[in-house]
Amino acid sequence: MTISHTYPFPPGGPSKIDRLLQGSFDLHHHGYPEISFDCKTRMEDVDEMSIARNAGMTGVVLKSHMFPTVGRAYHLKNLVPGLEIYPSITLNYTVGGLNPMAIEVAAKQGAKILFMPTWSAENDIERGGMSHHLSHFIDRAESKLKPSKGIRLTDSHGKLTAECRECLDAARQYGMTVCSGHVSPQESIALADGAKDYGIEEVIFSHPDSNSVGANLQEIKDMCALGAVCEFCALGCLPAFQRIKVKDFVNIMSEISPDKVILTTDYFFEWAPPASETMRMLIGSFLMLGVPEADVRKMVRTNPARLLGLTEADLENIAQKQAAQALVDGRPVF
């Protein structure tokens, strides 16, 4: 396999969009295979990750709706040196649902992000979110995924269940970042509040604009008031979905502060561009709508790095390693 070490810049060289893409993180990125061999992505993981590295991105979090991405991340890091690739685990039925032992196993193999249930969440099933998409590929999904079978984080009184709390304790023990997944806004608020009992001051409110979650602006504000960071996914703006306009993201950002936002791609599907290009489109759109470069940098670099537990010293060490690898590969050093 021959991996390209070049990245095409606009005429005249890298623009300010490219400079913001350089050093960025994507905390929500799917790979292949995901769900089924029939659910394809635009290109093989090794090629897509190489493009992200060559664009100067710092790191990517690999997500799967099915299984921990620890093995995939381990091998990709060896195949694509010069890009930080972080594995994760999503608490769907394929790992036993709210399963603290699965969290521990994933964490001991490098998992940095814990996603609460997605297609297994009661809320997602009720709303026809990812669970509905699953039925296009998995024969038993439609008959097995009923709201009564879905996972909830809270009991009938709105309090976090003991199972959810044990998962939070595992996340605390291994220093993992917690994302709300596709649970309801009310459950997400309980999660952000309850996480504080375990010293977890920030959780990520996963794509609250999506049909899988269905949050309104007040619920987003309530989450951020509890310390949560709101995720804006580029995927939702792409033609097949168009569930939200970038200017709506900007309006929400102005209500909650760029300190409370991360931009991600949610890279998925064969028709979607490579994640680095999708992120570049989102960055450029924010700039076009008048968002200052400093605020965009917070949303693609500063905030994601903080959520991953990276210090400025960590970032400097990563930058030095990536620059050294770029020289070995004969790539530009950013």
Secondary structure, 3 states (H helix, E strand, C coil): CCCCCCCCCCCCCCCHHHHHHCCCEEEEEECCCCCCCCCCCCCCHHHHHHHHHHCCCCEEEEECCCCCCHHHHHHHHHHCCCCEEECEEECCHHHCCCCHHHHHHHHCCCCCEEECCCCCEHHHHHHCCHHHHHCCCCCCHHHHCCHHHCECCECCCCCECHHHHHHHHHHHHCCCEEECCCCCHHHHHHHHHHHHHHCCCCCEECCCCCCCCCCCHHHHHHHHHCCCEEEEEHHHHCCCCCCCCHHHHHHHHHHHCHHHEEEECCECCCCCCCHHHHHHHHHHHHHHCCCCHHHHHHHHHHHHHHHCCCCHHHHHHHHHHHHHHHHHHCCCCC
